């Protein structure tokens, strides 16, 4: 009798556990199907289209070569699907591209080179491990050779206008040498000496025919990819309103031709503070300036109201959707 009861209990347990697993499996499959349906209706990752033809600085990009096409394809995907960073580049471009574009045009540099600044720094005043600084990532020796003041108190590589002028001078020098904008851009990254060495060694005349170090091999393709994406961001899934972009902040200028013992006190004279003074003038590298030679510096002073909690009030149609970066 006891043996029979034990057999029945074991049988019931086996049936119960099996039923539980079957039910759980059905629930799991149901949840997965439900999740997949929701996912497919809200988010998908797509292979990105490559334009039939592309130019860089007015020059043909030979997409008919498989290696060129695949190199550009790689950068398009990397930049597009790094959503957070690319969105920030788009936001900053609205503030800084107008400044850069005017300087490029004045110096006869193709407009596409504004994307070189995006490639170099993401439009921020960063410092590289090698010591290159600012939006244009200019090395100290190079900056000084083109007339920038660089010392412990002043570093004009962080002055957007002056650094942009310096980048233009260098690019024009490289274009005069190579007669080609893609090679000029490559020289900006690798240095003239390194590029000359590879051109001679490989008996090549085109950037697209050169076997280069990883960074320089990607460099021009990254610039081109930024151009393609930022000219038509909506084609790559980036949607935003005017109010989402960083606006140009109004400022006035004053001339400084003497020493300043404390820039915090100096800022108070203009009804601003040290933080804002440094934001508008990042090339001031210390809290004071000796200025022994009474050199004249142009200081940007933020206009009143520049820290308004809702600067979108000054934007016309702030909720309108942006379709391209040519604002």
C-alpha positions, 0 to 999 in steps of 0.5 A: 500500500505504502509502495503504491502511494509513493509511486502515485506521489512520484507520478503526480510530481513528474506530471506537475513539474512537466506541466509547469515547464510546458506552461513556463515555456509557453509563457516565455515564448509568448513574452519573446514574441510580444517583445519581438513585435514591440521591438520591430515596431519601434526600433530597427538597425539599418544598413546605411545607403552610400551615395552614388557619387561623392565629392570632397572639396570639389574633388571626385571621391573614387567610390568605384574602387571597392576599398574606397567605398568600404572605407567610407561605408565603415565611417558612415556606420561608426558615426551614425550609430554612435548616436550620443556623440553625433547628436552633440556634434550636430548641436555644436555645429549650429553654434560654431559653423557660422564662425568657421564658415566665414573664415574658410571662405575668406581664406579660399578654403573649401567649405567641406573643411569645417568637417575637419574640425569636427573630425579633429575635436568634435568642436570642443577645446580638447588636448590630445595626448601629443599636445595638440590643442583646440578645435583644430588640434594645432601643435604648439610648434606649428601654432607658433610658426604661424604667429599664434601666441602660446605660453602659460598665460595665453594660448591662442590655439583656443581662440576659435577665430585665430586658430581657424585662420592658422588652420587655413594658412596651413591648409593653403600651404599644403594645397599649394604643395600637393595641388590636391585637397585630399592630400592637404587634409591627410598632411594636416593629420600625418604631417607633411614629412610623413606624407611625403615619405609615403608618397615617395615610397609607394610611388603614388599620387592620390590619397586613395591609392596610399597605404597609411597608418590606421588614423590617417587612412581613416581620416579623410573618410571620416571628414567625408562621412561627417559631411554626408551625415551632417548635411542631411542628418534626417536621412540617417535617423537624426531628428530634432527641433530648432530649440534642440540645437545650441544657439549662438550666444550674443556678446560684445568685445572690449580691448585689453591692453594692460595687465590684469591681476585677477580676472574674477575682479575684471569680470565683475566690471562687466557684470559677468563672472569668471566662469563666463569670461573663461567660456567666451575667452578660453585662450586666457589660460590663467587667472591673471595676465602680466602683459608686459608689452601692453599688447592689445587683446580682444576680449569677448564679454557675454551680453546680459541675459546670455544665461537665460533659462529659456534661450529658446524664446529668442529662436524663431519657430523653436519647435520646427523640425530641422531637415539639414545642417544648413541652418 
